[in-house]
Amino acid sequence: MATVGSLTASQRQILAAVNTGASSFSLVGSGFIVLCYILFKELHKFSFKLVFFLTLSDILCSFFNIVGDPSTGFFCYAQGYSSHFFCVASFLWTTTVAFTLHRTVVQHKTDVEDLEPMFHLYVWGTSLVMTLIRSIGNRHHPHLGTWCWTQTGRTVKVAHLLTFYAPLWGAILYNGLTYFEVIRMLRNATRMAVDMSDTTYRSDVRMDVRALNRWGYYPLILIGSWAFSTINRIHDFIEPGNKIFWLSVLDVGTAALMGLFNSIAYGLNSSVRHAILERLDLFLSERFRIWLSYRPKVRGQQQESELVALRNQGSGIEP
């Protein structure tokens, strides 16, 4: 059986299937959040606009992951670079969400909407620079089959670590520290509210703390999505040609599910759930009203037909 990089052809097919399946889940989940943003006008807030661009990046990252290895020429490089670009953009958008939260809650600034052009320049510009640097040495080393961004040259592997995994873990560290500071500040505010015995303020702050406690787990999404991938890249750098199949499966599967995890954590918040439930309530209420208005008509028609039948029987007329 043919082997490439110590993986057999059947193992590579399994990896491709895992990648396609997991990326499809991410594509559907992210697409649902984008559709909600487009349909529900009440979601057109600045904070959710950032989530929109985050999920849009996840959609494109998942799409190019599904494309796989289209060819050995230009399209292969285009697929590999596009996947790299949008995956980097995805985790960079999470840092803009964390920055916005910190600036609003901790620094009490109200100018975050004015920073939107800077956010776009930061995310798309950094992604572009990282992708261009990633291309170092690619023309001199063949790709490794299943995905075009999987390269065999040592220089390319170093470039991959520096242009993807370095900013990735930088984003994880920044998000973790930011959310920690925000949650700590809100908890201090809760203690102050308790000391002041301000029931209304205390209940409001506790609601904020419960919401922010969930946000504190957001950095774990990136860690869970890319921990196995990072370990696999380091192992491949140290021992090239000695791939561990189960680690590769975890690498591919968890990384491809990043879009689904982001759509659930960032997208399905209380505002989205409320908007969906409100539309369902309106839809079901309308259906119920139509059913109620239709039911008396049917009952009246049945009663009328029964009266006609009784009259005919009383007059000796056969129906």
N, C-alpha and C positions, 0 to 999 in steps of 0.2 A: 504494500500500500504506500502511495506517495506521501512524503512528509515535507513540510515546509516549516522551518524554525522549530523543529522537534514536535510539531503538531501534525497528526495524520489528517488525511482528507476528510474523513468522517467527523473528526473532532472540529475541524474548521467549519464544516457544514452545521454542526450543532451550535457553534458560536454565532454563525450568521443567522440561524433561526432565533436564538435568544435575543440577539441584537434587534432583529426585525420585530419580534413580538413586543419586547419592552419599549422600543421606540414608538411603536404603534399606539400603545397605551398612553405614552407621553403626548403624542400628537393629538389624540382624541381629547385628553384631559385639558391640554393647553388650548385647543380649538374651542372647547366649551366655554372657557373663561373669556376668550376673545369675543365669542358670539354674545355672551352676556353683556360685555362692555358695549358692544355695538347696539344691542337691542334696548338696553335699560338706560335711559337718560340720567336717572338718579345716581348712576355709578360714574358719571363723567366728572369726577373729582380729581384733584391733582394727585393725591396719594394712590388712587386706583389707576390713574394714567400710567404711573410707574410700573404697577403690576401688569398693565396691558403690554407695555414694551418688554417686560420680563417674559411674559408668556409668549409673545410674538417671537422673541429670540429662541425660546424653547421649541416652538413649532418648526422654525427653520432648521434648528440644530437637529431635531428628531427626523425631519424630512431627509436631510442629507445623510444622516446615519442610516436610514432605511435604503437610500439609493445604493449604498455599499460601494462596490468596485466596478464602476461602469466600463472602464477601458484602461489601457496602459498609457494613453497619451494625455492630451490636453484636458479631456473631461475627467480623468482620474485626478489630476492636480486641482482642477476646479472644485471637484467634490470634496477632496481632502481639505483644501483651504477654506471652503465655505463652512464645512462642519466645524473646523477650528475657530473660525471667526465668530459664529453665532453661539457656540458653546462658551467662549470667553465672554461674549456680550451678556449672556444669561447670568453668570455669577457676578458680573460687574453691576448689573442692574440691582441685584440684591443689596449691594453696598450703598446705592443711592436711596433705597428704601430705608436702610438703617440710618444713613446720614440725615434724611428728612425727619425721621422720628426723633433723633437726638437733638436736632436743631430746634424742633418745635417744642418738645417736652422739657428738655434740660436747659437749653439756652433761651427758651421763650421767644424765639424769632418767628416772625410772620412773613418773611420774604422768600420762603422756599419756592414758591411758584416762579419767582423771577430768576431762579437758578436753573430752570429747565433747559435752556440752550447750553449751559455749561455741562449739565448732565449728559446731554447727547454728544457733545464734543468729547467728554471724558470717556464715555462707554464706547462709542463707535470709533473714535480716534485711537484709543488704547487697543481695541480689538484689531484694528487694521495694522497698527505697528507690530503687535505680537505675531500676527499672521505673516507679515512680510519677513520678519526675522526668522520665523519658523521655516521659511523656504530655503534657508542656508543649506547648501549641500544636497538638496533634494534631486537635482538633475544628475548627480553623480552616483546616486544609490538607487537601486530598484525598490519598488514598493513590495509589500508582502501579502499581496493577494486580497484577503477579505475586505480590508478597509485601506483606502488610499493613503491615509495619514500614518499607517504603520510602516515605518522605514527601518532599514537594517544597518545603516551607517552609524558609527559612534558619534560623529559630529552632529548628525541629525537628531540623535537621541538626547544629546546635551541641549540642543536648541529647543527640543520639545519640552524638556524639563524646565528650562528657563522661561519659555514663552507661554506655557500653559499652567504647569503645576506650581511654579513660584507665585504668579499672581493669584492663582486659585487659593492657595493656603494663606496668602496675604489677605484676601477677601474674607476668608473664614475667621482669621484672627481679628480683623477689624470689626466684623459683624458681632463676634462674641463679646469683645470689649465694649462695643457700643450698647448692645442690648443689656449687658450687665450693669452699665452705668445708669441707663434709663430705669431699669427695674429697681435698682438701689435707691434712686431718687424718689420714685413713687412710693416705695416702702417707707422711706423716711417721712414722706408727706402723710402717709396713713397713720404713723405713730403720732405725728403732730395733731392730726384730726382727732385721734383718740384722747390725747391729753386735753384738747380744747373742748371735748365732748360736743363737737358739732356734728350732729347726727346726719344731716343732709350732705354736708361736705364729705363726711367719713364714708357714707355709702357710695358716693360718686367715685371717690378715690379707690375704694376697694374694688369697684367694677373695673376701673382702669388697670389695677394691679392684676386682676384675674385675666384680663385681655393681654396684658404685657407679659405675664408669665408664659402664655402660649407662644408669644413672639420670641421669648428667650430660647425656645427650642429650634428656632429657624436655622441657626448655624449648623445644627446637627443634620439638616437636610443635605448640605454640601459635604459634610464629613461622611455621612452614610453613602452618598452617591459616588464619592471619589476616593475613599480610603483604600479600597481594594485595587482600584486603578493605579493609585500612587505606589502602593506596595509592589504591584506587578511591574510598573515601569522601572522602579529601582532594582528589582530582582533581575529584570531583563538587561539592565545596564551593567550590573555586576557579573551576571552569568548569561551572556548572550547565547542563544541556541539551545537553552535548557529551560523551556517554558513549562510551567505547571498548569495543567489543564483546568483543574477545579478553580484555581485562582483566576485564570483567564475568564472562566464562566462568570464568576462573581464580579470581576472587573467589568465585563461587557454589560451584564444584566443591570447592576446597580447604577452605572453611569448613564445607561439609556433610559432609566426610570426617573432621572432628575426632573424632567419636565412634568411628569405626573405628580411627583412629590411637591414641586413648586405650585402647581395648579391647585392642589388640595390645601396646602398651608397658606399661601398668599392669596389665592383666588377665591376659595370658598369661605370667605369671612362672613360675619353677621350681616353686612350690607347686601352681599350677593344672595345669601340664603333668604333674607327678608324679601328681596325683589322677586326671587323665584316663587316663594310661597304666596306672595301677593298676587302674582299673575295666575298661579294655579287656583287660588281662591276665587278670583274673578271668572276664570274659565269654568270652574266647576259650578259656581253660583249661577252663571248664565245657562249652563247645561241643565241645572236643576230647575231653573225657572221655566225653561222651554218644556221640560218633562212635565212639570206641574200644570202648565197651560195646555199641554196636549192631552193629559189624562182626563180632565173633565169633558173634553170634546168626545173622546172615545167612549167614556161612560154614558154621556148623553145620547150618542148614536146607538149604543147598545140598548139603553132604556127605550128609545124611540122605536127601534126595531121590535122589541118585545111587546110594546103597546100595539103596534100594527098587527103583530101575529095574534094577540089576544082578541082584537077587534074582528079580525078575519074569522077566527074560530067561533066567536059569538054570533056572527052573522051567517055562519055555515059556509063561508067561502074558503076553499082550500088555498093554502099559501102557494 
